[in-house]
């Protein structure tokens, strides 16, 4: 990996907000580098082939995205034209605590045939991204692990940002003591489709489940795969052992959908910081010491919010610095 240099903005976090921030900086001619601790970009828009070696890619993070912002709409239209994104559904099922089912209509939900991570990877094309790069500290200067930067962006959940920020930095109080809810995402693979067709269902008031989605339906390939998101309460019990959530999730999905078969395979993924407990009014933060904060914790917890937050922060930094 080529070491970062002083005349770069360093963006820590390769989810959609961090990559969108880098894209906006690059468009403005500002040198930028993304530092991502994982081996690939995506963040909470994670997707992976399941079971291992399979062709079907399963979304394990965000379930879908919606579109309102004009700039985001233009980006999504480009994805749609190239077959990277597809309109999925505007109607989802809902299961209430009293056991009744209903449906709820709303904005068009979008999905990606290659998994939502593929959209972040597409957005990162042409951007300098250093994967496998774990950051230990963001320091006054600003600097990242002693490497001076033109500006530093933390594109991640507040509790993660709080751990990296030096006490002297003004961004620290903005993320201190911000509560986030966990989720464990459990994929359930079957030999064939054994449920009445539905796109996804909100599960209200359930001790174990918050949402369950037909992954083959949203992907468009009809694969017999469900993905369930646990309730925050269930996730907190299994943060040290995500696989421990599989049995109660399978039991709940089996009961809710009236399934008569057990899944052929399962996979659990822990999201310790899945969504903020409370929204913010601001779109991002940029302090006088040139440390920026962005992501879906700034606004409502949506994919579009994360993209917009990163994009607006990138433009703000480009307008302030001359790297």
N, C-alpha and C positions, 0 to 999 in steps of 0.2 A: 504494500500500500504506500502510495506517495504521501508523505506527511503534509498536513494542512499548512498553509502559509498565512502570514499576517494579513494580507489583503483579501481575505475571504470572510464571508459570513458563514458561520458554522451553525448548521441546523441539526440539533440532536433529536433524533426520532424520525423513522422512515414510514410512518403511517400517512394517510392521505393529507392531513394538515401540514405535516412537515414537508412532504413532497410538493404540495401546492404552494407553500411558502417559497421553497427553492425555485419552483417554476416561475413564480412572479418576479423573484429577484433576477433570475437568469434573463427573463424577458426584458428587464430594465437595464441589462448590461452589467449587473452587479455580480462579481465572482462569488460563488456559493458552493458549499459542499455539505452533503447530508451524511451524518454519522449514525449508523444503525447497528445495534448490538446483535440483531438476528442475522441469519445468512441471506435474507432477502427482505425487500420492502413489503409493506402491507399493513402492519400494525393490527388493529382490531377489525380490519377487513380481511382477516386470514381465511385461507382456503387451502385444502391439500387433498391429494388423491387418497381415497379410502375405499376398501382396505388397502394396505400398502401394495403398490404395484398396479392398482386398478386404474382404468381410464377415467372413471367418474371422479370429478373434483367436488368436494363437499365444503360448503361455507360453514365455518365454525365460529365466526365472529358476528358481524352485523348481518341481520336477516335480509335486508333490502335497503334501498334508498329511495327518497322522494325528491322532487325537483320543483323549486319555486324561483330561485334566483336566476336572472337572465344570463349571467355569465356561466353559471353552472349548467343551465339548460343548453347553451351552445356547446359546451364540452360534452355533455351527454348525447346530444344529437350527433356529434362526431363519432362517439363510441357506437351509437346505434347504427350509423351508416356503414361502419366497418365490421359490424356483427359482434362487437365486444360487449354490448349491453342490449337488453331487451325489456320492453314493457311487460310486466308480469300480471298484476291484478290490481283492481281498485276496491275489491271486496274481500274482507277476511271474516272468518268465523270467530265467534266468541263463546266461551264456556263460562258460565257464572257459578258462583259458590253454591247456589241452590240446585245445581245440576242441569239447568236449562241451557239449550244452545240457541244462538241467534247469529245474525250476520251484521256486519258493520261496514258501511261504504265510506270511502275517503279519497285521498289523492291517489294517483297512479303510483303503484310500487314498482320499482325497477330491479332487475336482477342481471346477472352476467353468466352467459353459457360457460365461460372458463373460470368461474369463481370471481368474487368481488376483488380478490387480491390482484387479478389480472389487470384491473382498471388502474390500480395504484402503480403497477409495473409499467403500464403504458404511459402514465403521466410522468414517470421518472425517466423516460427515454431521453438521452442527451444530457441529463443532469449527472454531475459527479457524485457518486454514492459510494461511501466506504462501509461495506457490510462487515459483520463480525467485529465491530468496533464498540467496545464497552467503555462508556464515559464514567469517570470516577467523581469529578467535581467541576463545577463552573465557578470561576473565580473572578475577582475584580480585575478590570483591564479593558474589556472583558477577556477571559481566556478559558480554554477548556483543557483541563489537566496540564496546565502550564503552557499551553500553546496559545499565543496571542491571536485574537480574532478581530475583525472589523466590527462585528456584532455577533451575539449568540442568541439562538432561538431554542427554546425548550418546547417541543411539540409532543406532549405526553400528558397523562393524567396528573393532576395536582400533587398527589402524594409522592409520585416518582420524581417530579420536578423539585419538590421540597427537599428531598434527600440529596440532591446534587448541588443546590445553591449555597454558596458561601454566605455566612451570616451578615457580611457587610453589604451584600447586594440588595437593592431596593425591591427586587422581585419576590424576595422571600416571604414577606407578610401577605402577599397576594395569593399565595398557595398554601399558607400554613393552616392547618386544622380544617381543610376542606374535605368533607366526607364523600366517599364514593362507594357504590354498591358493587359487590362481586356477582359473577355468574359462572356457572359451569355449564358448558355447552356439550351435550351428549348426542353423538350420531348413532343411529340405529339402522343397521342394514339387514334387509330381509331377502329371502330367495325370490320372492315375487311380490307384487303389490297386493296387500291383504286388507286394505282399508277403503272406505268410501272416499272418492276423490274430493280433495279440498286443497286450497293453496297453503293456508296457514291459519292458526287459531290463537287468539289471545286466551290465556287461561287465568281467569280472575279469581282472586281469593283462595288459590290452591296452595297448600303448604310446600309443595315440591316443584311445581311447574309455573312458569310465567308465559311461555310461548312454545308452540310446536309447529314446525313447518315441514311441508312436503318438499324435500330437496330436489327430487326428480322433476317435480312440477315447476319449481322456480327456475331450475336449470334448463328445462325444456327437453330433457332427454328421457324422461319417464323412469329413471332409475328408482328402484324400490328402497329409498333411503328417507328416513325422517331425521330431523335435527330438533332437539328439545333444549330450551334454555331454562335452567332452574330458577326458582325464586331466590332472592338474595339470602333469605333465611337458610334454605337448604345449602346454598353455596358456602356460607360461612362455616358450616359444620364440616366441610370437606376441603378446605383450602390446602391442608397439608397432605391430602389423599384424594385427588379428584376422582379416581376410579371408584371410591366409596359412594359416589353419587349415582353410579350407573344403576344399581339395583332398584332404588326407589323411583328413579326416572322411568325405567322400563315398566315397573309396576303401574305407575301413574298413567303412562301412555297406553298401556294395554287396557286399562280400565276405561279411560276416556274415549278411546277410539273403538272399543269393543273388539280388540284383536284376539285371534285364537292361536296365533303362532308367536313363538319367541324369536327375537332377532338372531340372525346368523352370526353377526358380529356387532361390536360396539366400540366406541372410542370417546373418551372424555378429554376436554380441554378446559383448563382453568383460566378465568379472567379475573384476577384479583381486583382490578379497577375497571369494571365494565362500563359504568355510567355514573355521572355526578348525581349526588343526592338532591342537589338544588341547582337550578340554572343561574346564569349570570345575565346581566343586561348588556355588558360590554362584549364586543366582538373579539377582542384580543387585548394584550397589554404590551406596551413598549416603554421601559423605564429610561430615565435620563442617562443611566450608565450602560445603555445599549444592550440590555437583555430583554428579549421578547418572549411572550408566552402565547400559545395558541392551541386550538384543538376543539373538540366537541364539549369541553368543559366551559367554553366561552359561548354562551347561548344555549340552545336546546340540544340534547344529546342525539344528533343526527349526522349521517355521513355528509350531507350538504353543508351543515353547520361547520363541520371540521374543515371542509374544503374552503369555504368562504372565510373562515377565521384565518387560516394559513395564507390565503391569497391576499387578504387585506393587510395582514401584518407584513408580508413580503413587500408590498407596495409602499407601506409606511417606512420601512427600513431603507428601501431604495431611495426614497425622497429625503432621507435624513443623512445618510452616510455617503462618503466618496472613497470607496476602497481602492 
